Amino acid sequence: MQLPKSFTTVTTFSKILAMTLFVGLPFFGFYFGTKYQEALDNTGCPVNDDSSQKTTTVSPTIVQKESGINPNPVLIKELVVTAQWQDNSVSYSLDKIYLTPEIADMGDYRNNFNNITWVVAHLNIRDRRTTGDRRVIPVTNYLRIRNLKQDLSPIDNELYMRPQENASVFVIFPVSNEWVKPTLLVGLLKQPKTILLDFDSNKVKSLNGVFLLKQGFIESYPVQQ
């Protein structure tokens, strides 16, 4: 079959059209391909890509096991105490001590303690400066637990505060179950105030809750029974 001469003759227009299609079609294909992928992502359509499925699929059971989270409430004893002190333009106020057999989400700590009871000191802190930059406020330098001649420091943590800022933190001690009525030393340790931790006294309240260690500090969720 012989085509008309108009279909086989090379003209200036046909050259321009061929060059335009040769250059433009890859760009148009790429553009519409990205738009199509965005439409798939927005509609939640599955993509048959084994590698992407492996990286995005996470088992909730494995995550819970690795993080050590155990939100089940445990019996917590609460002892109301009073102690205030100041140092380096910072005011400290201790108002409660908790005793709990378990702390959830211990992270790297959770496998390091056996036969341990947790003593938790609740501190209210105020940076009394009027000007200045954000700074590290010492917390563990002012608390010790003493049993006979042995002194125990709390788990180390850091607190960053700005001038005139208030904070409420929980400082924790991993105390041996063999200790009986240890003493808490608070304030300036050269002349500390001593508090006998008698959790069997009639001043103690029983709470049902969870202490959660997170980023160096403890959040508490106690609920009075």
CORNORKA-V844607 format. One record per run of one state. SS is the DSSP state (hx for helix, st for strand, lp for the rest). FROM is the first residue (numbers start at 1). TO is the last residue. If there is no record, write none. Layout:
BEGIN
[[SS,FROM,TO] [SS,FROM,TO]]
END
This chain:
BEGIN
[[lp,1,4] [hx,5,8] [lp,9,11] [hx,12,43] [lp,44,49] [hx,50,56] [lp,57,59] [hx,60,67] [lp,68,73] [st,74,87] [lp,88,89] [st,90,100] [lp,101,103] [st,104,104] [lp,105,106] [hx,107,109] [lp,110,115] [st,116,127] [lp,128,134] [st,135,137] [lp,138,139] [hx,140,142] [st,143,147] [lp,148,149] [st,150,152] [lp,153,158] [st,159,161] [lp,162,165] [st,166,176] [lp,177,182] [st,183,186] [lp,187,188] [hx,189,191] [lp,192,192] [st,193,196] [lp,197,204] [st,205,209] [lp,210,210] [st,211,214] [lp,215,216] [st,217,220] [lp,221,222] [st,223,224] [lp,225,225]]
END
